[in-house]
């Protein structure tokens, strides 16, 4: 389980997700992929290292503020 957004930053950056200067205080619509990654990963049980692949999946989402869990899972997101 990942509890801090700073831990997700490396995976997000490697996946090509734009990161705000302040990882905790930002406008979600300005950083929608980062926002989605945090919502889906922080505080969630997961297998070790799953956040690396999940960041790759989220980076490819065209409309991160509209995507459903089912669509994420179908794209390869690990819950």
Secondary structure, DSSP 8 states (H G I E B T S, - for coil): -B--HHHHHHHHHHHT----SSSSS--TTTSHHHHHHHHHHBT----TTHHHHHHHHHHT-S-TTT--HHHHHHTT---
